Amino acid sequence: MTPLAALVQFKPRKGDVAANLAAMRDVFAQCAAWDERPALVVFPEAALTGYFLEGAVYELAFDAATMARNVDEQWRASGASGPGDVVAGFFENYSGAFHNSAMYLRCGEPGGPRIVHVHRKMFLPTYGVFDEERFLTRGRRLAAFETQFGKAAILICEDAWHAIMPTVAALKGARLLIVPSASPGRGLGAAGELESTTRWKAILSSAASEHGVYVLYAGLTGFEGGKGMSGGTCAFSPRGDLLESAGPLDACIIKIPLDLAEVDLARATLPLLGDLSAVLPDLWLDDEIFPQAAALRTEERS
């Protein structure tokens, strides 16, 4: 059976963790009532608190174990039978360093929740309406990690705007890119779609088709301090085709079947990732990009 993912366009109450956990429980209950229960539920960036916290991030951040316990409690209270996978964004207190993080979590297991992976956002926007680097520490590593769908990677919002990030994830073996986001809406295009949403779709489609990966994007919606979040939750096939998308305003859930054989077929018919693997060492040793490359070549010859 083709596994199903549920992408949650979420409208949190800013700073109200208890209310947002209750809303998360309601989402799990809705998914449990479907004829086919999703194998993966994806929430956006900063789902439990809202995004524009500034200094309040220090009061509303969790350590990873507490975050896992909170989400798992909602899973069990929702009536969901058996285990399932959940991705959710949160502000993390990691030994006194504060990060914009997203957790891939296995809920509902007999021994308690299992943290599969925590990604800490690497690109912290600090321009325009954004002020992340003033309050947060950037992550230092992008990992591909094992899931029931094969290897996956998480990119949080601006991480995905830097083309090298999905490239590195795919080179590390990711077949599924998960993008939790909190993106303010900007502009209005000719077709009535937000210009920011149109740009997001172009970025995500390009990443999917170039690397032969599924891309799952879950966006915050609602307003925070007069700033409207763009929603735009969507998914792309490994060929870059738009599978489903949501509008900008309403909280909703979209269902995405994940036919994992499509990854292999897409990579066989357009082997760009294989070509990149062959050429990448030459690019990496280009001293116009990386000055230290010349020193490495000198060491190899000596």
N, C-alpha and C positions, 0 to 999 in steps of 0.2 A: 504493500500500500504506500502511495506517495505521502510523505509526511507533510503536515500543514503548519505554517507559521502564522501567528497572529501579531500584526503590527498595531500598536496602540497609539492613537493620537490623543494625547493626555492633556487635561486642563487642570493643573494643580492650583491649590490655594496657597498663595505665597506665604512661606514660613510656617504653615500649619501641617506639621508632619503627621499628626494623628488623623486628620481629615484625609490627607493624601494616601495614607496607608489603607484607610477604609475604602477609598475610591479604587485602589489597587485590588482589594479583596473583591469588590463588585465586578471588576474586569475578569478576575479568575473565575468567579461564579458564572458569568456569561459564557466564558469559554468552556467551562465544564458542562454546560447545558447543550452545547452544539452536538449534532449527530456524530461528527468527527472531531474529537478533541485535539487542539493544536499541540504539537510536540515542542514548540518554542513560542514564547510570548515575549515581545520586545517593547519596552517602554523607552521614552525619550531621555535625553540629557536632563539632569537636575529634576527628575520626576517627583521626588518626595518633598521638595522644598520650593520649587520655582527657581528661576535662573538668576535674576538680578538681586542678589543678596548683599553685595559689597561686604562690609565688615561683619554682618550677621552670619556669614559663612562659618565663622569660628564657633558660633554657638550651635549651629545646625548641622555640623559635620559629624559623621559616624566613623568608627573604625570598621573594617571590612566584616569582622565577625558579627558585630551588632547589626549591620546592614543585612547580612545573610539571615540572621535570626528574625529580624523584622519582616522581611519578605516571605520567608518560609512560614511564619505564623499566619500570614494572610492567605497563603496558599492552602494551608490545612483548614483554616476557618471557613474557606469558601465552599467547601464540599467537594473539591477536586479529588478524584480517586486516583491514587497512585502517584508516582513521581512525574515531574516535567521540568523543562528548562526555561529559565527566565533571564532576560537581560534588562538591567535598569541602571540609569544614571543617578549618581549621588555625589555629594561633596564628602570627601574622605579625609579623616584625620589619621595620617599614617605616621605614628610615633612623633607627633608634633609638627609634621609637615602637612600642609593642606593641599589637596589635589581635587581637580574636577575629574571624577572617575566614573567608570561603568563596570558593572560586575556581570559575569556570566555565571549563573548559579543553577545548581540542580536542587529542586525543591521536592518535598514530600517523601524523601527516602527514610526508611526505618531508623537509621542512625542519626538523623538530623540533616540539616542542609549541607551541601557540599559546594564549596567555592571552586569553580573550575578555573576561572581566570579573572583578574582585575586589570583593566587597562586604565592608565593615567594619562590624561590628555597632554599631548606633547606641544601643540601649537596653541598658545594662550593669546587670543586677540586682545589687544590693548590699543584700540583706535576707535574713532567714531563713538558709538554708544557703549563700547565694550571696555572693561577695565580689569580683566582677569588676572593679568600678571602682577597687578598691584597687591592682590590678596592671595594668590595661589602659587604653588610650585609646579613647574612643568614636569611631566613624565620623561623618562630617559630611554624607554625601550618599547619597541613595537614587536609583539609576539604573535605567532600563529599557534593555536592551541587545539587539542583534540576535542571533538564533540561527537554526538551521535550522527552528525551530518558530514563527518570528516573534519579536516582542519578549518578553523574559522579565525577571523581577526576582527577586532573592534576598532573603529575610528570614531572619535567624538567630534562632531561638528567640523570646526575648521581643519582638523586633521585631514579630512577628506578633500579639502580644497587644494592641498599640496599633492600633485600627481605622484610624487615619489612614495607617498605613504601606501596607497593601494598597490603600487608596483612592488615595494618591499614585502608587503603582506602576501602577495601572490607568489613571489619568489621563495618565500618561506613555506609555501604549500597551502595557503588559504584557498578554499573553494567557496567560501561564504564570507562576505564583508557585511558587518552589522554597524550601522551608523546612527547612534542616538544623537539627537540634535535639539538645540533651542535657538532658533534662528528668527530674529525680528523680520517682519515683512517690509519690503521696500519696493516702491514703484508699481505701476500698473501697465502691463503690456497691451498690445493691440487686441489680443484675443480675450482680454479680461482677466488673465492670470497675473498674479504678482510677478514682477520681474525677477525678484529673488528666487521664487519657486521655479521659474523657467531656467534660471542659471543653475540651480541645484540639480534639476533633472538632466541638464546637459552634462554636468560633471559626473553624476552617478552613472548615467548611460555609458559615457566614455570609459569609465573605470571597469564597468561590467564587460563591455565588448572587447576591450584591449586585452584583458587578462582572463576572460572566460570564467567569470565568477558570478554567483548571485549577489545582488546588493539589496539589502533591506534597510530602509530609512524610516525612522520613527521620530516625529517632530512634536514639540510642545505647541499648544494652541492657547488662546486666551490673551488677556492683557495684563501687563505688569508695569505699574508706574507710568501708564500712558503709552507703553510700547507694545505693539501687537505682534504676537508670535505667529509665524507664517504657516504652522501646520504642515501641509504638503506631504504627509506621510505617503510613501510609495515604495515600489519594488521593481527591480529590473532583472531580466533573465541573463544568463551567461552570454547571450548574443547582443545584449544591450537593449532589448525590447522592453518597453514599459508594460508591466504585468497588471498593475492596479495602482490607483492613486486616490487620495482624499483631498477635499477642498481645504481652505485656510482656517475656517472658524470653528467647526464643531468637533467636540470630542467624539471619537468613533474608533472602530476596530476594522481593519481590513484583513482578509484571509488570503494567504499566498501558498499554493502548493509548491513544494520543493522537489522537483524531479532531478535527483542528483546525477542521473545519467546524462543530463543535458550539459553538465560541465565538461565531461569527456568529449561529447560530440562537438561542442563549440570550440574546444581547444584543438580538436583534430582538423576541423574545417578551416580554422583561422589560427595557425600555430604561432601567434605573435609572442606568447610567453616563452615558448621554446626558443625562438629566435633571440629574444632578449637574454635568456640564460647564457647563450653562446657568446653574445657580443659584450655583455656586461663587464667581464674582466678587463677588456681594453678601455672601456669608459672609466672604470674605477682607477685605472693606472694613468689617466690623463693628467699630467701635472699642471695644466691650465685650470683644471677644476679642483684638483687636490694637490697642492704644492709638495706635500710630503711623499707623493708617489715617486718622484725622481730619487729621493733618498732611499726608498724601498728597493727600487731597481738597482741602485748602486750596491746596496747590501747584498742583493741576490747574486750579482756578478762577482763579488769579492770572495 
